[in-house]
Amino acid sequence: MKDGTNREDPKSTANRLAISVTGVKTENILGIVKLTSGTGAAQASATFELLKLWEVSSEFVGFSFDTTASNEWCLHSTQQKLQRNLLHFVCRHHIHELISGGVFTALFGPSRSPNIALFERFQRFWPNIDKHDYKPLDDLQQDQPFLQQLHAEVTSFSKQFLAAGTGYMPREDYKEMIELCLLILGEPICSNVEAYHFRIPGAYHLARWMVKVIYCFKIYLFRHQFKLTLAENRHLLYFCLFACHIYVKAWIRSPVPCDAPVNDLLLFRQIVQYGTISE
């Protein structure tokens, strides 16, 4: 992360690295250190020094990181300093993002710009939409036994997650995605709420993790008000079917490192099964 606390020059910035450890009923920040550079080697040196300082290097068994080149280099360099291999807890959100992106590209084709034209059209049209008039999925594929099973599992999981409280919700767009998923499935979010309050469509560039799922859910809920081509309507249906039945639950569960192997296997099995319904 960047830090701008230099009193002599407030506009100056420095690379800083936050290093934390987690374990059974344990989560502590070892330190937030200033780096000479943002390279993987500099990160590895800072990590190794803090592990020695806190005398936890012998208990260090796994490394959680996102998929940037510097972080991967940090992992390998730290392993060399410790002289042993570590478990690789690659950020599952970065991995899952490739899955939703792959499905979206297979349906809508590759994007030729940082923005997505369909989402841009929908954002401009948003003020004209009657927010009280939305329609959930009405596809005949809902009669498939496998989809019915997934529907029940996702509905139960989503409602329990929302009922657990905001402490389990790292960001508001996580909550929005789950709520839109329930609306897509035709499930009430809360019995004492007469009308759901839809958020204004936000940034639609490719860098946002959940932008494809959130936008596609909203567009499909208002498909009868927003002008779509037959191909766009069909592709939105296929994407929403996959996202609400397979993707949302996997995305929400993915941050827990110790559950990553079993979650990956369950997701892979569901994707293979889903292939019998939709190629």
Backbone as CSV, one residue per row, in Angstrom:
resi,resn,N_x,N_y,N_z,CA_x,CA_y,CA_z,C_x,C_y,C_z
1,MET,0.844,-1.189,0.000,0.000,0.000,0.000,0.881,1.241,0.000
2,LYS,0.315,2.343,-0.408,1.054,3.596,-0.454,0.862,4.381,0.846
3,ASP,1.908,5.088,1.240,1.838,5.873,2.462,2.348,7.277,2.158
4,GLY,1.602,8.307,2.582,2.004,9.679,2.309,2.173,10.491,3.569
5,THR,2.856,9.928,4.560,2.948,10.582,5.868,4.298,11.264,6.103
6,ASN,5.054,11.462,5.057,6.344,12.144,5.196,6.098,13.611,5.548
7,ARG,6.498,14.042,6.768,6.199,15.408,7.219,7.017,16.450,6.456
8,GLU,8.215,16.052,5.997,9.028,17.012,5.264,8.464,17.258,3.873
9,ASP,7.906,16.240,3.291,7.306,16.364,1.959,5.990,15.589,1.945
10,PRO,4.856,16.243,2.280,3.565,15.547,2.382,3.136,14.867,1.094
11,LYS,3.675,15.323,-0.057,3.262,14.750,-1.330,4.061,13.492,-1.693
12,SER,5.100,13.208,-0.942,5.914,12.037,-1.250,5.174,10.759,-0.849
13,THR,5.496,9.677,-1.517,4.875,8.388,-1.213,5.956,7.343,-0.975
14,ALA,5.586,6.292,-0.283,6.511,5.192,-0.022,5.742,3.887,-0.095
15,ASN,6.423,2.837,-0.497,5.819,1.510,-0.515,5.838,0.931,0.892
16,ARG,4.694,0.482,1.356,4.614,-0.171,2.660,3.886,-1.502,2.508
17,LEU,4.281,-2.452,3.313,3.727,-3.801,3.243,3.146,-4.189,4.593
18,ALA,1.876,-4.560,4.604,1.231,-5.061,5.819,1.347,-6.583,5.830
19,ILE,1.867,-7.124,6.921,2.069,-8.567,7.039,1.317,-9.062,8.260
20,SER,0.430,-10.006,8.059,-0.362,-10.554,9.165,-0.289,-12.067,9.153
21,VAL,-0.557,-12.660,10.305,-0.608,-14.119,10.427,-1.972,-14.511,10.989
22,THR,-2.471,-15.626,10.515,-3.732,-16.161,11.024,-3.537,-17.620,11.389
23,GLY,-4.346,-18.080,12.319,-4.303,-19.471,12.740,-5.576,-19.804,13.483
24,VAL,-5.548,-20.876,14.235,-6.732,-21.271,14.996,-6.999,-20.222,16.075
25,LYS,-8.116,-19.521,15.944,-8.517,-18.462,16.877,-7.439,-17.392,17.021
26,THR,-6.679,-17.161,15.954,-5.583,-16.191,15.990,-5.554,-15.379,14.714
27,GLU,-5.405,-14.077,14.870,-5.179,-13.196,13.726,-4.453,-11.956,14.232
28,ASN,-3.225,-11.772,13.809,-2.407,-10.662,14.284,-1.629,-10.027,13.140
29,ILE,-1.481,-8.723,13.218,-0.622,-8.011,12.272,0.792,-7.990,12.844
30,LEU,1.722,-8.566,12.102,3.109,-8.588,12.559,3.763,-7.224,12.400
31,GLY,3.365,-6.512,11.377,3.950,-5.193,11.178,3.547,-4.610,9.837
32,ILE,3.717,-3.307,9.717,3.514,-2.592,8.452,4.827,-1.887,8.166
33,VAL,5.591,-2.462,7.268,6.977,-2.023,7.077,7.129,-1.203,5.805
34,LYS,8.082,-0.279,5.849,8.407,0.542,4.691,9.412,-0.214,3.833
35,LEU,9.142,-0.290,2.525,9.995,-1.031,1.602,10.838,-0.085,0.762
36,THR,12.017,-0.546,0.419,12.864,0.235,-0.490,12.316,0.203,-1.911
37,SER,11.554,-0.850,-2.226,10.908,-0.987,-3.534,9.742,-1.944,-3.388
38,GLY,8.930,-2.034,-4.410,7.770,-2.920,-4.359,8.032,-4.277,-4.964
39,THR,9.288,-4.660,-5.115,9.624,-5.935,-5.737,9.331,-7.098,-4.809
40,GLY,9.239,-8.293,-5.391,9.024,-9.486,-4.598,10.164,-9.775,-3.645
41,ALA,11.397,-9.459,-4.067,12.558,-9.685,-3.197,12.481,-8.814,-1.952
42,ALA,12.091,-7.545,-2.110,11.977,-6.641,-0.962,10.867,-7.103,-0.027
43,GLN,9.755,-7.569,-0.593,8.658,-8.073,0.230,9.084,-9.318,1.004
44,ALA,9.819,-10.202,0.346,10.264,-11.434,1.000,11.205,-11.135,2.158
45,SER,12.119,-10.201,1.972,13.056,-9.847,3.036,12.316,-9.288,4.247
46,ALA,11.339,-8.393,3.995,10.559,-7.812,5.091,9.747,-8.885,5.808
47,THR,9.161,-9.797,5.047,8.363,-10.873,5.640,9.235,-11.769,6.510
48,PHE,10.386,-12.151,5.984,11.280,-13.050,6.717,11.774,-12.416,8.015
49,GLU,12.121,-11.129,7.971,12.617,-10.444,9.161,11.545,-10.362,10.250
50,LEU,10.293,-10.119,9.838,9.218,-10.045,10.833,8.917,-11.415,11.426
51,LEU,8.998,-12.457,10.615,8.781,-13.808,11.136,9.834,-14.158,12.185
52,LYS,11.072,-13.766,11.929,12.141,-14.014,12.912,11.939,-13.164,14.161
53,LEU,11.561,-11.894,13.964,11.374,-10.991,15.096,10.310,-11.513,16.054
54,TRP,9.223,-12.034,15.511,8.115,-12.532,16.330,8.273,-14.012,16.686
55,GLU,9.368,-14.622,16.200,9.685,-16.023,16.499,8.546,-16.974,16.107
56,VAL,8.020,-16.772,14.906,6.942,-17.637,14.408,7.323,-18.312,13.098
57,SER,8.588,-18.189,12.688,8.981,-18.755,11.393,8.807,-20.268,11.344
58,SER,8.994,-20.941,12.480,8.858,-22.403,12.495,7.403,-22.842,12.390
59,GLU,6.469,-21.955,12.748,5.041,-22.287,12.699,4.383,-21.813,11.409
60,PHE,5.136,-21.169,10.562,4.625,-20.588,9.321,4.504,-21.698,8.279
61,VAL,3.266,-22.052,7.894,3.067,-23.207,7.010,2.473,-22.843,5.652
62,GLY,1.840,-21.684,5.536,1.186,-21.338,4.279,1.275,-19.869,3.981
63,PHE,1.094,-19.523,2.724,1.262,-18.144,2.261,0.038,-17.755,1.442
64,SER,-0.699,-16.768,1.916,-1.894,-16.296,1.209,-1.534,-15.039,0.419
65,PHE,-1.810,-15.051,-0.886,-1.384,-13.937,-1.736,-2.263,-13.858,-2.974
66,ASP,-2.281,-12.673,-3.605,-2.991,-12.567,-4.876,-2.028,-12.918,-6.007
67,THR,-2.491,-12.837,-7.226,-1.750,-13.443,-8.339,-0.841,-12.471,-9.082
68,THR,-0.385,-11.404,-8.434,0.572,-10.512,-9.074,1.952,-11.176,-9.097
69,ALA,2.772,-10.768,-10.069,4.094,-11.369,-10.221,4.970,-11.122,-8.992
70,SER,4.886,-9.905,-8.402,5.725,-9.587,-7.251,5.360,-10.446,-6.043
71,ASN,4.079,-10.716,-5.862,3.663,-11.542,-4.730,4.084,-13.001,-4.910
72,GLU,4.002,-13.485,-6.151,4.444,-14.854,-6.402,5.958,-14.971,-6.180
73,TRP,6.699,-13.940,-6.594,8.140,-13.942,-6.359,8.440,-13.870,-4.865
74,CYS,7.651,-13.109,-4.136,7.807,-13.012,-2.678,7.642,-14.378,-2.035
75,LEU,6.646,-15.135,-2.483,6.410,-16.475,-1.948,7.630,-17.362,-2.169
76,HIS,8.101,-17.422,-3.393,9.219,-18.322,-3.703,10.490,-17.889,-2.974
77,SER,10.720,-16.583,-2.869,11.907,-16.094,-2.175,11.825,-16.386,-0.677
78,THR,10.621,-16.260,-0.099,10.438,-16.564,1.326,10.686,-18.045,1.582
79,GLN,10.239,-18.893,0.683,10.477,-20.334,0.822,11.977,-20.632,0.852
80,GLN,12.724,-19.949,-0.012,14.167,-20.160,-0.043,14.817,-19.730,1.264
81,LYS,14.365,-18.602,1.819,14.933,-18.123,3.084,14.591,-19.076,4.236
82,LEU,13.371,-19.655,4.196,12.959,-20.588,5.252,13.510,-21.991,5.017
83,GLN,13.988,-22.232,3.791,14.537,-23.530,3.392,13.511,-24.653,3.493
84,ARG,12.278,-24.335,3.150,11.231,-25.368,3.077,10.081,-24.833,2.237
85,ASN,9.275,-25.761,1.751,8.119,-25.380,0.946,6.961,-24.943,1.832
86,LEU,6.128,-24.058,1.296,4.934,-23.577,1.987,3.699,-23.916,1.176
87,LEU,2.571,-24.022,1.851,1.302,-24.178,1.136,0.994,-22.876,0.399
88,HIS,0.502,-23.000,-0.815,0.218,-21.834,-1.653,-1.276,-21.528,-1.592
89,PHE,-1.669,-20.544,-0.787,-3.062,-20.131,-0.704,-3.281,-18.954,-1.656
90,VAL,-3.307,-19.270,-2.939,-3.524,-18.215,-3.934,-4.930,-17.649,-3.751
91,CYS,-5.068,-16.336,-3.819,-6.363,-15.680,-3.620,-7.406,-16.264,-4.557
92,ARG,-8.435,-16.888,-3.984,-9.453,-17.536,-4.804,-10.336,-16.524,-5.528
93,HIS,-10.402,-15.288,-5.030,-11.167,-14.280,-5.760,-10.501,-13.969,-7.097
94,HIS,-9.179,-13.938,-7.120,-8.489,-13.719,-8.393,-8.713,-14.904,-9.336
95,ILE,-8.751,-16.122,-8.764,-8.983,-17.305,-9.585,-10.434,-17.337,-10.083
96,HIS,-11.382,-17.064,-9.174,-12.796,-17.109,-9.547,-13.140,-16.030,-10.569
97,GLU,-12.426,-14.907,-10.506,-12.666,-13.848,-11.473,-12.414,-14.347,-12.893
98,LEU,-11.431,-15.229,-13.051,-11.146,-15.800,-14.364,-12.299,-16.679,-14.848
99,ILE,-12.977,-17.337,-13.906,-14.092,-18.213,-14.274,-15.257,-17.393,-14.818
100,SER,-15.683,-16.365,-14.066,-16.801,-15.541,-14.542,-16.425,-14.814,-15.825
101,GLY,-15.168,-14.355,-15.906,-14.723,-13.688,-17.116,-14.713,-14.623,-18.309
102,GLY,-14.335,-15.884,-18.080,-14.329,-16.854,-19.166,-15.727,-17.160,-19.680
103,VAL,-16.688,-17.306,-18.760,-18.077,-17.557,-19.161,-18.632,-16.351,-19.921
104,PHE,-18.353,-15.158,-19.405,-18.853,-13.934,-20.049,-18.281,-13.796,-21.460
105,THR,-17.001,-14.043,-21.618,-16.368,-13.921,-22.934,-16.889,-14.980,-23.897
106,ALA,-17.121,-16.196,-23.392,-17.646,-17.257,-24.246,-19.027,-16.900,-24.794
107,LEU,-19.807,-16.156,-24.008,-21.160,-15.798,-24.424,-21.191,-14.508,-25.247
108,PHE,-20.516,-13.486,-24.782,-20.612,-12.162,-25.399,-19.436,-11.818,-26.308
109,GLY,-18.412,-12.653,-26.317,-17.243,-12.370,-27.124,-16.246,-11.508,-26.379
110,PRO,-15.010,-11.426,-26.878,-13.986,-10.626,-26.204,-14.281,-9.141,-26.287
111,SER,-13.907,-8.410,-25.229,-14.105,-6.966,-25.209,-12.940,-6.278,-25.900
112,ARG,-13.245,-5.248,-26.682,-12.211,-4.514,-27.405,-11.818,-3.217,-26.704
113,SER,-12.363,-2.988,-25.517,-12.028,-1.777,-24.768,-12.112,-2.085,-23.277
114,PRO,-11.593,-1.199,-22.422,-11.664,-1.434,-20.972,-13.092,-1.464,-20.439
115,ASN,-14.020,-0.820,-21.149,-15.411,-0.779,-20.714,-16.245,-1.795,-21.485
116,ILE,-17.417,-2.087,-20.965,-18.320,-3.060,-21.587,-19.524,-2.304,-22.141
117,ALA,-19.706,-2.359,-23.462,-20.709,-1.528,-24.136,-22.118,-1.781,-23.606
118,LEU,-22.481,-3.038,-23.385,-23.820,-3.363,-22.887,-24.070,-2.707,-21.538
119,PHE,-23.090,-2.745,-20.653,-23.238,-2.141,-19.326,-23.323,-0.617,-19.425
120,GLU,-22.569,-0.064,-20.347,-22.590,1.390,-20.548,-23.968,1.841,-21.011
121,ARG,-24.576,1.088,-21.937,-25.944,1.397,-22.396,-26.935,1.332,-21.239
122,PHE,-26.801,0.295,-20.423,-27.731,0.106,-19.316,-27.589,1.213,-18.279
123,GLN,-26.373,1.629,-18.009,-26.147,2.700,-17.045,-26.810,3.993,-17.505
124,ARG,-26.717,4.304,-18.801,-27.356,5.519,-19.330,-28.877,5.417,-19.268
125,PHE,-29.405,4.203,-19.442,-30.858,4.003,-19.466,-31.469,3.901,-18.067
126,TRP,-30.646,3.709,-17.064,-31.124,3.441,-15.706,-32.176,4.430,-15.201
127,PRO,-32.055,5.745,-15.402,-33.074,6.675,-14.891,-34.474,6.426,-15.445
128,ASN,-34.586,5.736,-16.589,-35.888,5.483,-17.211,-36.565,4.207,-16.713
129,ILE,-35.899,3.464,-15.864,-36.408,2.157,-15.444,-37.304,2.288,-14.216
130,ASP,-38.435,1.582,-14.255,-39.327,1.486,-13.099,-38.750,0.432,-12.162
131,LYS,-38.172,0.857,-11.046,-37.450,-0.056,-10.149,-38.370,-1.034,-9.430
132,HIS,-39.674,-0.771,-9.447,-40.610,-1.681,-8.777,-41.082,-2.800,-9.701
133,ASP,-40.730,-2.714,-10.974,-41.210,-3.677,-11.964,-40.039,-4.506,-12.484
134,TYR,-39.713,-5.585,-11.788,-38.634,-6.472,-12.224,-39.151,-7.913,-12.299
135,LYS,-38.481,-8.723,-13.118,-38.930,-10.092,-13.340,-37.780,-11.067,-13.103
136,PRO,-38.008,-12.110,-12.283,-36.961,-13.118,-12.039,-36.836,-14.071,-13.221
137,LEU,-36.023,-15.083,-13.054,-35.858,-16.093,-14.099,-37.178,-16.800,-14.356
138,ASP,-37.471,-17.022,-15.617,-38.684,-17.766,-15.964,-38.366,-18.808,-17.022
139,ASP,-37.141,-19.303,-17.008,-36.689,-20.218,-18.047,-37.143,-21.640,-17.756
140,LEU,-37.425,-22.404,-18.824,-37.881,-23.781,-18.664,-36.812,-24.678,-18.054
141,GLN,-35.541,-24.254,-18.136,-34.465,-25.068,-17.583,-34.563,-25.175,-16.063
142,GLN,-35.379,-24.323,-15.446,-35.571,-24.421,-14.002,-36.212,-25.749,-13.626
143,ASP,-36.810,-26.466,-14.621,-37.425,-27.758,-14.343,-36.391,-28.871,-14.224
144,GLN,-35.136,-28.578,-14.554,-34.077,-29.567,-14.435,-33.859,-29.919,-12.959
145,PRO,-33.835,-31.222,-12.605,-33.624,-31.614,-11.199,-32.328,-31.043,-10.608
146,PHE,-31.262,-31.015,-11.404,-29.990,-30.502,-10.894,-30.100,-29.014,-10.573
147,LEU,-30.788,-28.243,-11.441,-30.971,-26.825,-11.175,-31.862,-26.605,-9.964
148,GLN,-32.865,-27.443,-9.791,-33.732,-27.329,-8.624,-32.940,-27.571,-7.335
149,GLN,-32.035,-28.550,-7.376,-31.188,-28.818,-6.225,-30.286,-27.620,-5.924
150,LEU,-29.654,-27.075,-6.978,-28.793,-25.910,-6.796,-29.588,-24.707,-6.310
151,HIS,-30.789,-24.537,-6.848,-31.658,-23.429,-6.435,-31.889,-23.477,-4.919
152,ALA,-32.224,-24.646,-4.403,-32.485,-24.786,-2.964,-31.228,-24.524,-2.145
153,GLU,-30.081,-25.033,-2.615,-28.828,-24.850,-1.880,-28.413,-23.383,-1.846
154,VAL,-28.481,-22.715,-2.999,-28.057,-21.318,-3.078,-28.992,-20.429,-2.268
155,THR,-30.289,-20.686,-2.349,-31.260,-19.890,-1.602,-31.022,-19.987,-0.101
156,SER,-30.858,-21.214,0.396,-30.622,-21.427,1.830,-29.312,-20.766,2.257
157,PHE,-28.261,-20.957,1.479,-26.951,-20.379,1.809,-27.011,-18.857,1.836
158,SER,-27.630,-18.259,0.819,-27.666,-16.801,0.700,-28.446,-16.170,1.843
159,LYS,-29.585,-16.753,2.185,-30.398,-16.199,3.262,-29.695,-16.324,4.616
160,GLN,-29.015,-17.437,4.826,-28.275,-17.598,6.086,-27.121,-16.607,6.153
161,PHE,-26.475,-16.385,5.037,-25.350,-15.455,5.005,-25.805,-14.032,5.306
162,LEU,-26.920,-13.628,4.704,-27.442,-12.288,4.957,-27.913,-12.138,6.395
163,ALA,-28.469,-13.207,6.959,-28.983,-13.145,8.330,-27.860,-13.127,9.362
164,ALA,-26.639,-13.493,8.935,-25.519,-13.558,9.880,-25.059,-12.187,10.333
165,GLY,-25.426,-11.135,9.595,-25.053,-9.779,10.010,-23.939,-9.203,9.159
166,THR,-23.723,-7.907,9.324,-22.754,-7.194,8.489,-21.315,-7.544,8.829
167,GLY,-21.078,-8.199,9.960,-19.722,-8.579,10.321,-19.102,-9.549,9.337
168,TYR,-19.945,-10.271,8.596,-19.451,-11.227,7.617,-19.390,-10.622,6.217
169,MET,-19.729,-9.360,6.091,-19.824,-8.715,4.785,-18.674,-7.726,4.613
170,PRO,-17.624,-8.113,3.882,-16.475,-7.216,3.759,-16.778,-5.937,2.992
171,ARG,-17.693,-5.993,2.010,-18.020,-4.804,1.221,-19.499,-4.857,0.843
172,GLU,-20.048,-3.681,0.524,-21.469,-3.605,0.195,-21.797,-4.325,-1.106
173,ASP,-20.850,-4.392,-2.057,-21.184,-5.056,-3.313,-21.322,-6.570,-3.148
174,TYR,-20.716,-7.141,-2.088,-20.953,-8.553,-1.787,-22.432,-8.753,-1.438
175,LYS,-22.930,-7.888,-0.555,-24.326,-7.976,-0.141,-25.253,-7.759,-1.331
176,GLU,-24.916,-6.776,-2.167,-25.752,-6.489,-3.332,-25.814,-7.688,-4.262
177,MET,-24.691,-8.345,-4.493,-24.670,-9.496,-5.385,-25.542,-10.629,-4.855
178,ILE,-25.486,-10.879,-3.536,-26.299,-11.939,-2.939,-27.785,-11.593,-3.038
179,GLU,-28.124,-10.339,-2.751,-29.530,-9.929,-2.814,-30.066,-10.031,-4.242
180,LEU,-29.286,-9.600,-5.216,-29.713,-9.698,-6.614,-29.845,-11.154,-7.040
181,CYS,-28.975,-11.997,-6.512,-29.064,-13.427,-6.808,-30.398,-13.994,-6.333
182,LEU,-30.823,-13.620,-5.130,-32.113,-14.081,-4.604,-33.271,-13.553,-5.449
183,LEU,-33.179,-12.290,-5.870,-34.230,-11.724,-6.712,-34.308,-12.444,-8.047
184,ILE,-33.160,-12.760,-8.619,-33.118,-13.489,-9.885,-33.801,-14.852,-9.739
185,LEU,-33.593,-15.482,-8.583,-34.181,-16.799,-8.328,-35.643,-16.716,-7.902
186,GLY,-36.161,-15.496,-7.771,-37.561,-15.325,-7.394,-37.815,-15.506,-5.922
187,GLU,-36.774,-15.308,-5.105,-36.897,-15.497,-3.665,-36.993,-14.145,-2.962
188,PRO,-37.886,-14.011,-1.967,-37.960,-12.757,-1.195,-36.719,-12.590,-0.333
189,ILE,-36.233,-11.362,-0.243,-35.042,-11.085,0.555,-35.404,-10.912,2.022
190,CYS,-36.487,-10.187,2.273,-36.916,-9.941,3.654,-38.430,-9.754,3.646
191,SER,-39.126,-10.451,4.529,-40.584,-10.446,4.511,-41.194,-9.101,4.869
192,ASN,-40.469,-8.275,5.645,-41.054,-7.004,6.080,-40.632,-5.827,5.198
193,VAL,-40.069,-6.105,4.035,-39.678,-5.058,3.104,-40.599,-5.119,1.885
194,GLU,-41.326,-4.028,1.638,-42.287,-4.021,0.537,-41.609,-3.992,-0.821
195,ALA,-40.573,-3.201,-0.975,-39.909,-3.070,-2.270,-38.402,-3.002,-2.070
196,TYR,-37.700,-3.710,-2.923,-36.243,-3.719,-2.823,-35.673,-2.429,-3.405
197,HIS,-34.674,-1.872,-2.725,-34.034,-0.648,-3.199,-32.815,-1.008,-4.043
198,PHE,-32.912,-0.792,-5.345,-31.807,-1.087,-6.252,-30.782,0.040,-6.216
199,ARG,-29.529,-0.343,-6.159,-28.444,0.637,-6.208,-28.230,1.122,-7.639
200,ILE,-27.812,2.360,-7.761,-27.500,2.911,-9.079,-26.322,2.133,-9.655
201,PRO,-26.390,1.696,-10.911,-25.265,0.969,-11.514,-23.975,1.776,-11.426
202,GLY,-22.924,1.135,-10.929,-21.661,1.826,-10.715,-20.684,1.634,-11.857
203,ALA,-19.401,1.668,-11.512,-18.349,1.534,-12.525,-18.502,0.208,-13.264
204,TYR,-18.340,0.250,-14.582,-18.554,-0.956,-15.385,-17.295,-1.400,-16.117
205,HIS,-16.123,-0.912,-15.679,-14.895,-1.323,-16.344,-14.519,-2.740,-15.921
206,LEU,-13.585,-3.343,-16.647,-13.257,-4.751,-16.450,-12.499,-5.027,-15.158
207,ALA,-11.983,-3.973,-14.502,-11.154,-4.170,-13.321,-11.965,-4.548,-12.079
208,ARG,-13.262,-4.230,-12.061,-14.062,-4.551,-10.877,-14.388,-6.025,-10.841
209,TRP,-14.170,-6.650,-9.681,-14.345,-8.086,-9.554,-15.747,-8.571,-9.919
210,MET,-16.765,-7.985,-9.295,-18.124,-8.513,-9.406,-18.989,-7.775,-10.415
211,VAL,-18.372,-6.911,-11.206,-19.155,-6.040,-12.079,-19.989,-6.839,-13.075
212,LYS,-19.441,-7.908,-13.619,-20.178,-8.680,-14.626,-21.428,-9.317,-14.028
213,VAL,-21.271,-9.906,-12.847,-22.410,-10.586,-12.223,-23.486,-9.581,-11.819
214,ILE,-23.091,-8.502,-11.146,-24.063,-7.511,-10.675,-24.791,-6.859,-11.838
215,TYR,-24.063,-6.459,-12.861,-24.700,-5.814,-14.009,-25.625,-6.774,-14.749
216,CYS,-25.177,-7.997,-14.980,-26.009,-8.953,-15.714,-27.283,-9.279,-14.940
217,PHE,-27.181,-9.411,-13.616,-28.374,-9.636,-12.803,-29.364,-8.483,-12.968
218,LYS,-28.873,-7.256,-12.864,-29.759,-6.099,-12.959,-30.380,-5.990,-14.352
219,ILE,-29.569,-6.163,-15.371,-30.089,-6.043,-16.734,-31.164,-7.098,-16.979
220,TYR,-30.918,-8.327,-16.514,-31.899,-9.382,-16.775,-33.174,-9.171,-15.964
221,LEU,-33.066,-8.649,-14.759,-34.269,-8.373,-13.967,-35.166,-7.338,-14.654
222,PHE,-34.554,-6.424,-15.426,-35.312,-5.365,-16.115,-35.268,-5.545,-17.626
223,ARG,-35.134,-6.771,-18.081,-34.993,-7.054,-19.513,-36.208,-6.648,-20.325
224,HIS,-37.382,-6.601,-19.678,-38.604,-6.226,-20.388,-38.722,-4.712,-20.553
225,GLN,-37.885,-3.958,-19.850,-37.895,-2.497,-19.978,-36.719,-1.977,-20.803
226,PHE,-35.631,-2.722,-20.815,-34.401,-2.292,-21.476,-34.270,-3.019,-22.816
227,LYS,-34.039,-2.289,-23.870,-33.994,-2.873,-25.210,-32.759,-3.746,-25.377
228,LEU,-32.997,-5.020,-25.683,-31.925,-5.987,-25.892,-32.143,-6.708,-27.214
229,THR,-31.070,-7.125,-27.851,-31.196,-7.977,-29.032,-31.547,-9.385,-28.568
230,LEU,-32.008,-10.218,-29.487,-32.331,-11.599,-29.124,-31.098,-12.328,-28.596
231,ALA,-29.956,-12.062,-29.231,-28.715,-12.705,-28.793,-28.321,-12.240,-27.394
232,GLU,-28.422,-10.940,-27.124,-28.085,-10.411,-25.803,-28.997,-11.006,-24.733
233,ASN,-30.276,-11.103,-25.044,-31.231,-11.667,-24.092,-30.885,-13.121,-23.775
234,ARG,-30.563,-13.879,-24.814,-30.222,-15.295,-24.630,-28.924,-15.450,-23.840
235,HIS,-27.924,-14.636,-24.180,-26.644,-14.740,-23.491,-26.758,-14.305,-22.025
236,LEU,-27.574,-13.288,-21.763,-27.806,-12.868,-20.386,-28.465,-13.985,-19.582
237,LEU,-29.413,-14.673,-20.211,-30.077,-15.781,-19.531,-29.067,-16.845,-19.140
238,TYR,-28.221,-17.254,-20.070,-27.241,-18.298,-19.789,-26.247,-17.859,-18.711
239,PHE,-25.822,-16.589,-18.787,-24.855,-16.107,-17.800,-25.496,-16.056,-16.410
240,CYS,-26.725,-15.560,-16.313,-27.403,-15.452,-15.023,-27.707,-16.826,-14.432
241,LEU,-28.074,-17.785,-15.281,-28.311,-19.140,-14.798,-27.046,-19.703,-14.153
242,PHE,-25.917,-19.516,-14.836,-24.652,-20.011,-14.297,-24.258,-19.247,-13.033
243,ALA,-24.369,-17.924,-13.090,-23.912,-17.100,-11.971,-24.716,-17.373,-10.698
244,CYS,-26.038,-17.421,-10.811,-26.851,-17.572,-9.604,-26.815,-18.996,-9.052
245,HIS,-26.682,-20.000,-9.921,-26.701,-21.382,-9.441,-25.324,-21.905,-9.047
246,ILE,-24.273,-21.419,-9.684,-22.937,-21.963,-9.461,-21.990,-20.939,-8.835
247,TYR,-21.948,-19.736,-9.405,-20.835,-18.825,-9.141,-20.940,-18.068,-7.825
248,VAL,-22.106,-17.527,-7.511,-22.236,-16.638,-6.347,-21.850,-17.349,-5.054
249,LYS,-22.360,-18.528,-4.843,-22.046,-19.270,-3.622,-20.550,-19.558,-3.531
250,ALA,-19.953,-19.979,-4.658,-18.515,-20.274,-4.663,-17.697,-19.023,-4.377
251,TRP,-18.130,-17.879,-4.941,-17.404,-16.619,-4.720,-17.417,-16.220,-3.245
252,ILE,-18.585,-16.309,-2.620,-18.720,-15.886,-1.224,-17.908,-16.793,-0.303
253,ARG,-17.831,-18.080,-0.617,-17.121,-19.016,0.248,-15.613,-19.043,-0.002
254,SER,-15.164,-18.433,-1.074,-13.779,-18.617,-1.507,-12.710,-17.979,-0.620
255,PRO,-12.971,-16.917,0.191,-11.872,-16.300,0.940,-11.277,-17.142,2.062
256,VAL,-11.919,-18.230,2.472,-11.421,-19.015,3.606,-10.342,-19.979,3.114
257,PRO,-9.062,-19.727,3.425,-7.981,-20.539,2.852,-8.067,-22.022,3.187
258,CYS,-8.404,-22.361,4.446,-8.396,-23.764,4.840,-9.488,-24.565,4.124
259,ASP,-10.518,-23.869,3.631,-11.597,-24.556,2.912,-11.382,-24.560,1.407
260,ALA,-10.314,-23.904,0.944,-10.112,-23.747,-0.495,-10.056,-25.081,-1.248
261,PRO,-9.323,-26.101,-0.767,-9.268,-27.358,-1.536,-10.625,-28.005,-1.739
262,VAL,-11.408,-28.127,-0.662,-12.710,-28.785,-0.813,-13.662,-27.913,-1.626
263,ASN,-13.593,-26.577,-1.437,-14.446,-25.690,-2.228,-14.094,-25.760,-3.711
264,ASP,-12.803,-25.848,-4.009,-12.382,-25.971,-5.407,-12.917,-27.254,-6.028
265,LEU,-12.831,-28.358,-5.277,-13.314,-29.639,-5.795,-14.827,-29.615,-6.004
266,LEU,-15.557,-29.027,-5.046,-17.010,-28.930,-5.184,-17.387,-28.065,-6.377
267,LEU,-16.684,-26.934,-6.548,-16.961,-26.055,-7.677,-16.675,-26.754,-8.998
268,PHE,-15.540,-27.457,-9.075,-15.189,-28.164,-10.296,-16.232,-29.224,-10.629
269,ARG,-16.681,-29.962,-9.613,-17.687,-31.003,-9.849,-18.998,-30.389,-10.334
270,GLN,-19.395,-29.254,-9.723,-20.638,-28.612,-10.151,-20.538,-28.075,-11.572
271,ILE,-19.369,-27.526,-11.930,-19.198,-27.013,-13.297,-19.289,-28.158,-14.303
272,VAL,-18.677,-29.309,-13.980,-18.760,-30.472,-14.870,-20.209,-30.921,-15.006
273,GLN,-20.937,-31.000,-13.886,-22.341,-31.390,-13.930,-23.169,-30.373,-14.724
274,TYR,-22.854,-29.100,-14.516,-23.595,-28.046,-15.202,-23.387,-28.099,-16.707
275,GLY,-22.244,-28.633,-17.123,-21.963,-28.783,-18.543,-22.951,-29.686,-19.261
276,THR,-23.632,-30.555,-18.523,-24.643,-31.406,-19.153,-25.924,-30.630,-19.452
277,ILE,-26.087,-29.468,-18.792,-27.260,-28.610,-19.003,-26.959,-27.518,-20.005
278,SER,-25.787,-26.911,-19.875,-25.403,-25.812,-20.751,-23.922,-25.932,-21.096
279,GLU,-23.636,-26.004,-22.376,-22.231,-26.106,-22.797,-21.472,-24.825,-22.515
